[in-house]
């Protein structure tokens, strides 16, 4: 999911449970995250590493928290900026520069 209003990138905790022993880059997180409904939650951990999207590779940090089943991976503003993503609201498409 891409969300230009999200100030962090995220990984759902259910996906984290599936992949945590298969990839490295996990570290403690001190982030407190304000959800759309106003609640504040503590991220479980964070992942730091290389993120590849449409053939472009950037350094990224993903906070692990419960998405409530809404998504597995969230591209928030930091990753969208890093990838140079442009959102055309006219046809609701995104492109990577």
C-alpha positions, 0 to 999 in steps of 0.5 A: 500500500502507498500512503503519502500521508503516512510519515513512516514505512511499515511492515505488518506484524503478521508478515514480520512473524513469517519472515523474521528468521529469514532476513536480517536487519531487525533492530529495536524501535523507539517509535510511537506511531499515531494511527488514523483513529488517533490512538498511539502505539509502540512499534514492535521492532524496525527493519533497516535495509535495501528496498527494491521497487520497480528495479530501483533500490534505496535504503529504507526503514520499516516499522513493524506494527499491527495493520489490523489486516489492512496491508502487509507492507506500507510505503509511507512518505519517506520511501515514496520520496526516496523512490521519487514516486509521483502520484497522478490524482487524475488517473490515480496512477503512480510512477517512479522517476 
